[in-house]
Amino acid sequence: MDLDDLHIFRCVVREGGVTRAAERLHRVPSNVTTRVKQFEERLGVSLFRRQGRGLILTDAGRTLLGHAERLLQMADLAEQELRSGVVRGVLRLGSLESAAGARLPPVLSAFHARYPDVSIELQTGTTSTLLRRLERFEVEAAFVSEPFETGSLSSVPAFDEELVLVSAKGTPALRHPADLGGRTLVAFPHGCSYRRRLMEWLAEGGASPERILDLGSYHAIVACVAAGTGVAIVPAEVLDQAVLGASVQRHPLPRRLRRNRTHLVWSGEASAPLRALVDLLPKSVVTSPPSARSGCAARSRTAGRAAVVTKGGGRR
């Protein structure tokens, strides 16, 4: 398969059409159209179908896009390493907002100092959103929270967190699911693993919130809780750094819900920048044994440092 064909195909996908792809590739649109048609004829499938004035991928096109991303990335990586031996390129990462705000800054700062030729593009979202972006190759790797489905993904433990339940000041102690019944739950939208964990705990106790207020940032969540809107589940370290962190009341969660682990996950072969990032993750977490919740077999690797990496496995 010709890498130039794959490059043209991917460019048409990224630019959303032939005209903009041609501008990016410094070609005339007719040349790009001809190359795509010849590529489709050689493969025996249609890669695009027209919708209005735009082009959208067929099922075959989506399948090819995943392979194209990996093949072109490997080709770029091979050329970079052969030419200079220096880790360089773009590392597209996804992250939970909690990790991006409280955990990643020192890691990314150390990474930037050690690998100045690597540019990092960071997107935030819920665990489910990030896993979808990973599946669509919109990011190369993502920091996601338990529980999640590993499937064929590779993963390495990144951070351990303590989750706390928060309410407005003066709220009576909240120890059991029944104490939350009829209250408003303030949380990230569906797909947030913390929200899922809290809802499962309520269901086990036969309780349910009166309503759920969906918000998109911890700043907004903590502010609403402080104002008496409802209750929320938040990583303690995020709360420590929040502007209104001292304006809410903390309630400890049961031990099995309190401890949470964030993982760095990726699909396929890790690039040199991604391997370099893994090497900078906190050793105290990476070298610790997997939690009982993971249900996944793990294997240790010692090559200058220990790392626990899982591939495949069950529900997290």
NORCORHU-V321293 format. One record per residue. N is the residue number from 1. RES is the residue in one small letter. PSI is psi in radians with two decimals (none if undefined). BURIAL is + if it has 24 or more other ideal C-beta (glycine too) atoms within 12 Angstrom, else -. Layout:
# NORCORHU-V321293
n=N res=RES psi=PSI burial=BURIAL
n=N res=RES psi=PSI burial=BURIAL
This chain:
# NORCORHU-V321293
n=1 res=m psi=2.26 burial=-
n=2 res=d psi=2.19 burial=-
n=3 res=l psi=-0.52 burial=-
n=4 res=d psi=-0.68 burial=-
n=5 res=d psi=-0.74 burial=+
n=6 res=l psi=-0.66 burial=+
n=7 res=h psi=-0.75 burial=+
n=8 res=i psi=-0.79 burial=+
n=9 res=f psi=-0.85 burial=+
n=10 res=r psi=-0.64 burial=+
n=11 res=c psi=-0.69 burial=+
n=12 res=v psi=-0.69 burial=+
n=13 res=v psi=-0.86 burial=+
n=14 res=r psi=-0.64 burial=-
n=15 res=e psi=-0.17 burial=-
n=16 res=g psi=0.25 burial=-
n=17 res=g psi=2.98 burial=+
n=18 res=v psi=-0.75 burial=+
n=19 res=t psi=-0.87 burial=-
n=20 res=r psi=-0.58 burial=-
n=21 res=a psi=-0.70 burial=+
n=22 res=a psi=-0.71 burial=-
n=23 res=e psi=-0.74 burial=-
n=24 res=r psi=-0.66 burial=-
n=25 res=l psi=-0.08 burial=+
n=26 res=h psi=0.77 burial=-
n=27 res=r psi=2.91 burial=+
n=28 res=v psi=2.60 burial=-
n=29 res=p psi=-0.66 burial=-
n=30 res=s psi=-0.59 burial=-
n=31 res=n psi=-0.72 burial=-
n=32 res=v psi=-0.77 burial=+
n=33 res=t psi=-0.78 burial=+
n=34 res=t psi=-0.77 burial=-
n=35 res=r psi=-0.69 burial=+
n=36 res=v psi=-0.76 burial=+
n=37 res=k psi=-0.74 burial=-
n=38 res=q psi=-0.65 burial=-
n=39 res=f psi=-0.76 burial=+
n=40 res=e psi=-0.71 burial=+
n=41 res=e psi=-0.70 burial=-
n=42 res=r psi=-0.62 burial=-
n=43 res=l psi=-0.40 burial=-
n=44 res=g psi=0.41 burial=-
n=45 res=v psi=2.81 burial=-
n=46 res=s psi=2.26 burial=-
n=47 res=l psi=-0.46 burial=+
n=48 res=f psi=2.73 burial=+
n=49 res=r psi=2.54 burial=-
n=50 res=r psi=2.38 burial=-
n=51 res=q psi=1.88 burial=-
n=52 res=g psi=-2.20 burial=-
n=53 res=r psi=-0.03 burial=-
n=54 res=g psi=3.08 burial=-
n=55 res=l psi=2.42 burial=+
n=56 res=i psi=2.66 burial=-
n=57 res=l psi=2.47 burial=+
n=58 res=t psi=3.09 burial=-
n=59 res=d psi=-0.72 burial=-
n=60 res=a psi=-0.66 burial=-
n=61 res=g psi=-0.70 burial=+
n=62 res=r psi=-0.68 burial=-
n=63 res=t psi=-0.78 burial=-
n=64 res=l psi=-0.62 burial=+
n=65 res=l psi=-0.72 burial=+
n=66 res=g psi=-0.80 burial=+
n=67 res=h psi=-0.70 burial=+
n=68 res=a psi=-0.76 burial=+
n=69 res=e psi=-0.80 burial=+
n=70 res=r psi=-0.77 burial=+
n=71 res=l psi=-0.76 burial=+
n=72 res=l psi=-0.64 burial=+
n=73 res=q psi=-0.75 burial=+
n=74 res=m psi=-0.68 burial=-
n=75 res=a psi=-0.77 burial=-
n=76 res=d psi=-0.75 burial=+
n=77 res=l psi=-0.77 burial=+
n=78 res=a psi=-0.77 burial=-
n=79 res=e psi=-0.75 burial=-
n=80 res=q psi=-0.79 burial=-
n=81 res=e psi=-0.63 burial=-
n=82 res=l psi=-0.61 burial=-
n=83 res=r psi=-0.71 burial=-
n=84 res=s psi=-0.45 burial=-
n=85 res=g psi=0.08 burial=-
n=86 res=v psi=2.38 burial=-
n=87 res=v psi=2.08 burial=+
n=88 res=r psi=3.02 burial=-
n=89 res=g psi=-2.79 burial=+
n=90 res=v psi=2.30 burial=-
n=91 res=l psi=1.91 burial=+
n=92 res=r psi=2.01 burial=+
n=93 res=l psi=2.61 burial=+
n=94 res=g psi=2.65 burial=+
n=95 res=s psi=2.58 burial=+
n=96 res=l psi=2.60 burial=+
n=97 res=e psi=-0.63 burial=+
n=98 res=s psi=-0.75 burial=+
n=99 res=a psi=-0.72 burial=+
n=100 res=a psi=-0.62 burial=+
n=101 res=g psi=-0.55 burial=+
n=102 res=a psi=-0.52 burial=+
n=103 res=r psi=-0.67 burial=+
n=104 res=l psi=-0.55 burial=+
n=105 res=p psi=-0.86 burial=-
n=106 res=p psi=-0.58 burial=-
n=107 res=v psi=-0.82 burial=+
n=108 res=l psi=-0.57 burial=+
n=109 res=s psi=-0.77 burial=-
n=110 res=a psi=-0.67 burial=-
n=111 res=f psi=-0.80 burial=+
n=112 res=h psi=-0.68 burial=-
n=113 res=a psi=-0.62 burial=-
n=114 res=r psi=-0.56 burial=-
n=115 res=y psi=1.25 burial=+
n=116 res=p psi=-0.27 burial=-
n=117 res=d psi=0.06 burial=-
n=118 res=v psi=2.21 burial=+
n=119 res=s psi=2.34 burial=-
n=120 res=i psi=2.23 burial=+
n=121 res=e psi=2.10 burial=-
n=122 res=l psi=2.23 burial=+
n=123 res=q psi=2.47 burial=+
n=124 res=t psi=2.73 burial=+
n=125 res=g psi=3.14 burial=+
n=126 res=t psi=2.94 burial=+
n=127 res=t psi=-0.82 burial=+
n=128 res=s psi=-0.75 burial=+
n=129 res=t psi=-0.76 burial=+
n=130 res=l psi=-0.66 burial=+
n=131 res=l psi=-0.62 burial=+
n=132 res=r psi=-0.71 burial=-
n=133 res=r psi=-0.64 burial=+
n=134 res=l psi=-0.73 burial=+
n=135 res=e psi=-0.59 burial=+
n=136 res=r psi=0.12 burial=-
n=137 res=f psi=0.49 burial=+
n=138 res=e psi=-0.41 burial=+
n=139 res=v psi=2.72 burial=+
n=140 res=e psi=-0.56 burial=+
n=141 res=a psi=2.84 burial=+
n=142 res=a psi=2.54 burial=+
n=143 res=f psi=1.94 burial=+
n=144 res=v psi=2.86 burial=+
n=145 res=s psi=2.62 burial=+
n=146 res=e psi=2.58 burial=+
n=147 res=p psi=2.59 burial=+
n=148 res=f psi=2.79 burial=+
n=149 res=e psi=2.10 burial=+
n=150 res=t psi=-0.64 burial=+
n=151 res=g psi=-2.20 burial=-
n=152 res=s psi=0.18 burial=-
n=153 res=l psi=2.62 burial=+
n=154 res=s psi=2.59 burial=+
n=155 res=s psi=2.69 burial=+
n=156 res=v psi=2.33 burial=+
n=157 res=p psi=2.40 burial=+
n=158 res=a psi=-0.92 burial=+
n=159 res=f psi=2.50 burial=+
n=160 res=d psi=2.44 burial=+
n=161 res=e psi=2.72 burial=+
n=162 res=e psi=2.17 burial=+
n=163 res=l psi=2.46 burial=+
n=164 res=v psi=2.68 burial=+
n=165 res=l psi=2.34 burial=+
n=166 res=v psi=2.58 burial=+
n=167 res=s psi=3.11 burial=+
n=168 res=a psi=2.70 burial=+
n=169 res=k psi=2.46 burial=-
n=170 res=g psi=-0.01 burial=-
n=171 res=t psi=2.37 burial=-
n=172 res=p psi=2.75 burial=-
n=173 res=a psi=2.37 burial=-
n=174 res=l psi=1.81 burial=+
n=175 res=r psi=-0.43 burial=-
n=176 res=h psi=2.74 burial=-
n=177 res=p psi=-0.65 burial=+
n=178 res=a psi=-0.46 burial=-
n=179 res=d psi=-0.34 burial=-
n=180 res=l psi=-0.18 burial=+
n=181 res=g psi=2.32 burial=-
n=182 res=g psi=-0.06 burial=-
n=183 res=r psi=2.90 burial=+
n=184 res=t psi=2.31 burial=+
n=185 res=l psi=2.18 burial=+
n=186 res=v psi=2.10 burial=+
n=187 res=a psi=2.94 burial=+
n=188 res=f psi=2.81 burial=+
n=189 res=p psi=3.05 burial=-
n=190 res=h psi=2.44 burial=-
n=191 res=g psi=-0.20 burial=+
n=192 res=c psi=2.17 burial=+
n=193 res=s psi=-0.53 burial=+
n=194 res=y psi=-0.77 burial=+
n=195 res=r psi=-0.76 burial=+
n=196 res=r psi=-0.73 burial=+
n=197 res=r psi=-0.73 burial=+
n=198 res=l psi=-0.70 burial=+
n=199 res=m psi=-0.65 burial=+
n=200 res=e psi=-0.67 burial=-
n=201 res=w psi=-0.75 burial=+
n=202 res=l psi=-0.75 burial=+
n=203 res=a psi=-0.66 burial=-
n=204 res=e psi=-0.54 burial=-
n=205 res=g psi=0.15 burial=-
n=206 res=g psi=0.42 burial=-
n=207 res=a psi=2.83 burial=-
n=208 res=s psi=2.58 burial=-
n=209 res=p psi=2.70 burial=+
n=210 res=e psi=-0.71 burial=-
n=211 res=r psi=2.93 burial=-
n=212 res=i psi=2.23 burial=+
n=213 res=l psi=1.99 burial=+
n=214 res=d psi=2.16 burial=-
n=215 res=l psi=2.79 burial=+
n=216 res=g psi=0.15 burial=-
n=217 res=s psi=2.67 burial=+
n=218 res=y psi=-0.57 burial=+
n=219 res=h psi=-0.81 burial=+
n=220 res=a psi=-0.69 burial=+
n=221 res=i psi=-0.86 burial=+
n=222 res=v psi=-0.67 burial=+
n=223 res=a psi=-0.75 burial=+
n=224 res=c psi=-0.69 burial=+
n=225 res=v psi=-0.77 burial=+
n=226 res=a psi=-0.54 burial=+
n=227 res=a psi=-0.04 burial=-
n=228 res=g psi=0.27 burial=-
n=229 res=t psi=-0.67 burial=+
n=230 res=g psi=-2.69 burial=+
n=231 res=v psi=2.81 burial=+
n=232 res=a psi=2.82 burial=+
n=233 res=i psi=2.22 burial=+
n=234 res=v psi=2.49 burial=+
n=235 res=p psi=2.36 burial=+
n=236 res=a psi=-0.66 burial=+
n=237 res=e psi=-0.61 burial=+
n=238 res=v psi=-0.74 burial=+
n=239 res=l psi=-0.65 burial=+
n=240 res=d psi=-0.55 burial=-
n=241 res=q psi=-0.12 burial=-
n=242 res=a psi=2.55 burial=+
n=243 res=v psi=-0.72 burial=-
n=244 res=l psi=0.38 burial=+
n=245 res=g psi=-0.55 burial=+
n=246 res=a psi=-0.03 burial=-
n=247 res=s psi=0.09 burial=-
n=248 res=v psi=2.84 burial=+
n=249 res=q psi=2.30 burial=+
n=250 res=r psi=2.46 burial=+
n=251 res=h psi=2.17 burial=+
n=252 res=p psi=2.45 burial=-
n=253 res=l psi=2.82 burial=+
n=254 res=p psi=2.63 burial=-
n=255 res=r psi=-0.72 burial=-
n=256 res=r psi=-0.31 burial=-
n=257 res=l psi=-0.36 burial=+
n=258 res=r psi=-0.73 burial=+
n=259 res=r psi=2.28 burial=+
n=260 res=n psi=2.57 burial=+
n=261 res=r psi=2.36 burial=+
n=262 res=t psi=2.39 burial=+
n=263 res=h psi=2.61 burial=+
n=264 res=l psi=2.13 burial=+
n=265 res=v psi=2.64 burial=+
n=266 res=w psi=2.92 burial=+
n=267 res=s psi=2.40 burial=+
n=268 res=g psi=-2.79 burial=+
n=269 res=e psi=2.29 burial=-
n=270 res=a psi=2.37 burial=+
n=271 res=s psi=2.96 burial=+
n=272 res=a psi=-0.78 burial=+
n=273 res=p psi=-0.67 burial=+
n=274 res=l psi=-0.71 burial=+
n=275 res=r psi=-0.66 burial=+
n=276 res=a psi=-0.66 burial=+
n=277 res=l psi=-0.75 burial=+
n=278 res=v psi=-0.68 burial=+
n=279 res=d psi=-0.31 burial=+
n=280 res=l psi=-0.05 burial=+
n=281 res=l psi=2.65 burial=+
n=282 res=p psi=2.17 burial=+
n=283 res=k psi=-0.52 burial=-
n=284 res=s psi=-0.49 burial=-
n=285 res=v psi=-0.80 burial=+
n=286 res=v psi=-0.59 burial=+
n=287 res=t psi=-0.11 burial=-
n=288 res=s psi=2.64 burial=-
n=289 res=p psi=2.65 burial=-
n=290 res=p psi=2.58 burial=+
n=291 res=s psi=2.80 burial=-
n=292 res=a psi=-0.42 burial=-
n=293 res=r psi=-0.45 burial=+
n=294 res=s psi=-0.66 burial=+
n=295 res=g psi=0.32 burial=-
n=296 res=c psi=2.51 burial=+
n=297 res=a psi=2.56 burial=-
n=298 res=a psi=2.72 burial=+
n=299 res=r psi=2.50 burial=-
n=300 res=s psi=2.51 burial=-
n=301 res=r psi=2.35 burial=-
n=302 res=t psi=1.87 burial=-
n=303 res=a psi=1.32 burial=-
n=304 res=g psi=-0.50 burial=-
n=305 res=r psi=2.72 burial=-
n=306 res=a psi=2.57 burial=-
n=307 res=a psi=2.46 burial=+
n=308 res=v psi=2.04 burial=+
n=309 res=v psi=2.28 burial=+
n=310 res=t psi=2.51 burial=+
n=311 res=k psi=2.25 burial=+
n=312 res=g psi=-2.65 burial=-
n=313 res=g psi=-3.01 burial=+
n=314 res=g psi=-2.66 burial=-
n=315 res=r psi=2.44 burial=-
n=316 res=r psi=none burial=+
